[in-house]
Structure formats: structure tokens, C-alpha cells
Amino acid sequence: MIPPDEDNIMITLNRIYKLLIKRYGPQGWWPLLDDVTHHSRYDGIIPGSDNHIFEIITGAILTQNVAWTNVDRALRILKEQELLEPRAMHERPLEELAPLIRSTGYYNQKAIKLKHMLEWMKGIDFNLEKLKGEDMSVLRNELLTIKGVGPETADSILLYALSLKTFVVDAYTRRILSRMGIIEGRETYEEIRSLFHEKFRGDVHEYKEYHALIVEHGKNVCKKKPDCSVCVLAKQCSRHY
């Protein structure tokens, strides 16, 4: 259950964002492959084409339970094979697609997840630009019906591929908010997501930055064994290590 001091939560969530953005600066998520370097670049590009949207959707599925460096490698291979386009990937047989994403782990299962997503896209004739005009709640519910797409993946697609205002909750979010005393740690995904929607005063761009900043802080400072000596949130943290 979310603690009852709602005004303090609002102040804290906004304060955390300000401290993190001051410490780390803009993160520029979601990374997209650069045509020159052929590696992911983080510069806050707003997806401007079906292929950009599809690249983000593909990355959101491939990054499940694996570091982005592994995803970057798989995306480069897919691009070399001219498969970062939904129709082309849909036509490629499953047994040929799976080995191309081997670096992401559980690649056979992830290839199946991609195929499920592609079947759903076929229903809209692969016109991903059309999704930008859909009602977010309706679209989110549709994404959650696709086998292999959970809330975190669905919200990543909505926020980063389609620039729709929804907050992405991950393990880092739960860990940091628990240690800050904002949540108890047993809350559901939807409860934590709703907390941000109700209490964080931010636009779509800031929702993107906030999630990316949480990941940066969680990976490098607020780890399972936290490095509190360099933590910019230490003074606000309710836990001591």
C-alpha cells in the first residue's frame, strides 16, 4: 500500500527528478541505431518513421532480462539483414529469425514474441504511424493481449515509440522508491505507475527522462549493494546502509 502522506510523495517524486537530472543530465532515451557508427545513440530522437517505431518496439522486446549492449548487437544484425522493417521481419521464417537475436538470451522465446507482435501489426497493415492517434488506454490494453508483452514492455512501447504519456516501472524504480520510503515494496506494477501519473508533474519528455534517470542511478549507485557515499538522493533517503 502507498503511504498516506500524499503531498509529501508529490514533493518527493518531483524533488527526486530534479536531483537526478541535475546529477546525470538528459539521457536521451530511447537509443536508435546510428547510420554511420551502426551503434545505438542516445540523443532523444523522436521516432519519425514506421521503421524507427518498429526498431524501438523490437528493442523493447529484446531487452527483457538482458543488458542493452546485447540488444544493440542483435539490432545491428537485424539491420544488416534488412529486417528492421515490420513486413520484412514478418516474412522471415521463425527458424531463420531466432539465431539473429542470439545475443539477447532466450532468443527462441523472444523470436516467438516478435512474431506475436508482428501478427498483431499485420492487423493494422503494418501502419505503425496510425498508432499515434489511438487512445492510449485502449492501445495499452491491446498490447497487453499480445503474448509476451507485459506492462513494462507495453509502457516502453507507448512512451518511447509513440510518445504517449505513461510511466515505465522497472526493478530499479521499485528498489529506489522502496529505499526512499515512498512505497513499501509490495505494491503492484499498476499501483506504482499510478503513483507517478498522479503525483509527478511532468510532460511526456520528462516521463522519458525520469525513467531513464532511474535506470542510470539504479545501475551505478542504488545497486543491490548501494553506494550511498556518492548518492545524490542520500539526504532524502529513509534507509541507511
N, C-alpha and C positions, 0 to 999 in steps of 0.2 A: 504494500500500500504506500502511495506517495505521502510523505509527511504533510501535516496540516497547514504549516506556515506558508501559504501560497504567495504572499507578497515577497517574502524573503527568497523563495525559489525564483521568482521573476527577476529580482535584483541579482541573484547569484548566477543564473544562466546567462544574463546579459554581461555581467562582470567577467565571467569565465571567458566568453568570446572575446571581449576587449583585451584581456590579458594574453590570450593565446595569439591573437592576430598581431599584437604588438611584439610578442616574443619571436614568432616564426615568420610573420609576413604572409602575403597571399600565397596560396598553394597552387592555384590554377588548375584544379581538377575539372574534368576528367582527362587523363592523358590520352592523346591521339598520336598515331604514328606520323613521324615527320617524313616527307617525301625525299628529303636529302640525306638525313642520317639513318633513316629506316629504324629509328628507335622512338619510343614514346616520349613526347614532350609535354610539359606541364605549363601551359600559359593561358589557361582559362578560355580556350576557344569555344565559342558557342556553336554546336553542331549545325552546319548549314546545308547538309545534303542527306539523302537517304543513306549513302554509304557511311557517312560519319555517324549517323544514328545507329546504323547496324553494327559498326565497329564497337561502339560503346555497349550495346546490348550483348554482343558476343563476349566482350571483356568482362561484363558483369556476371555472366555465367561461368566463364573460365576461371575467374579469380576466387571462386568459392574454395575456401580452405587452402589457399596457396599464395605465396608471395607474388607481387606484381612482376618481378623480374622473369618469372617462369611464364607468365601470361604474355609479356612483351615478346618473348621468344616465339611463342605459338602464333601470335598475331602477325609477326613478321613472315612466318612461314605461310600462313594463310594468304597474306597479301601477295607474296611471291607467286602463289598458285592461283592468283586472281579469284580468291574465294571470299574476300571481304565485301561481298555483294550478295544480298539475300537469294536472288534467283539462282545464282551460280552455286552457292552452297547447298541450296535445296536440291539441286540436280545431282550433286556429288554423292555417290553411294556411301552409306554409313561406314563400311569397312575400309574405305579409302580416306574418309574424313578423320576418323579416330586417331590413326598414327600421326597425323599432322599436328595434333594438340597434345602429344605425349608429355611434353614438359610440364603441363599443368596438373598432372596427377589424376588418378581416377578418370583417365581420358576416355575410356569406353563409355562410362556413365555420362560424362559431360558431352560427348558426341551425341548421345541419345537425347540429352536435354536440349541441345541445339536443334536437333531435328524436330522435337516437340514444338519449340519456339517457331521454327520455320513453317511448320504446318499451320500454326495459328496465323502467321504473317500471310500465308497463302490465301487465307480467308478475306484479307483486305487487299488482295492482288499485289502484295509486297510494297504497297504505297505507304511508307513509314511517315512521310510528311503529314499525311492525313491524321495521324495520331495526335499531332499537336493541338488540334481543335477539339479533341474529345474531352468530356468531363473527367476530371482526374479520379474521382471516386469510382466511377463506372469502369474506367480503364484499369485502375488498380485491381478491382475485383476480377476483371477478365484475366489479367496477368497472373493472378493467384490461382486461377483454374488450370494453368499450364503446368504439367508435371515437371518438377524440378525447379520451379520458380517459387521461392519463399518470400516473405515480407521484405527482407533486406535486399534481395536481388530485384524485386519489383520496384521498391522505392529508389534504388540506384538507377534503374532504367528511367523512371519517371522524372527524377531530379536532374540527372546528368545528360541523358539522351534527349529528353523532351522539355527540359527547363520548367517542369511543373513543381509547384511548391509542396514538397513533402520531405520529412526529415528521415534520414537513413540512420538506423540504430544498429550498432555492431557491438562486439565484445568489449572494445575499448570504451565505448560510450557507457556501457553498464559498469565497467570497472571504475572509471573515473568518477561518475556520479555517485556510485556507492561509497567510495572513499571520501568524497566531498560531503557525504551525509544528505544529499539531495534525494536519493532513493535508498530503499533498504536492500535492494539487490535481488529480490524475488519477484519483482514486477514483470508483467508480460511485455512483449515487444510493443504491443499497441498502447499500453499504458505509458511507456517511456516516450514513444513517438508523440502521443497526445500532449504530454507534458511540454515538449518543445513547441508544438503548434499553439498551445495556449499561453505559454509564458515567455517565449523568445521573440523579441521584437526585431525581426529580420525579414529581408526580402529573399527572393529565390537565390540570388547571388550569394547572400550571406549564409543561407542554408547550406549551399555547396561548400563554402569556405569553412563553416563551423564543423561539418562532418570531417572534412579533410584535415583540419587542425587537430581534431580529437584523435584521428589516426596517427598523425605525426607525433603528438605528445604521448600517446599510449605506446607506440613502438619504441620510443627513445628515452622516455623519462618515467612515465607512470606504468612501468612494466610490471610483470607478476611480482618481481622483487624491485620495488620502486627506488629511484634515485632522488630522494626528497631534497638533497642538498642543492640540486640545481633546478628544482621545480618552481615555476613561476606562479603556481597555484598554492604553494605551501602555506601561506598565511591564511588562506580561505579554507584549507583542508581541515576536516574534522577528525582525521585519523593521524596517528603519529607512528612512524616506523623507525 
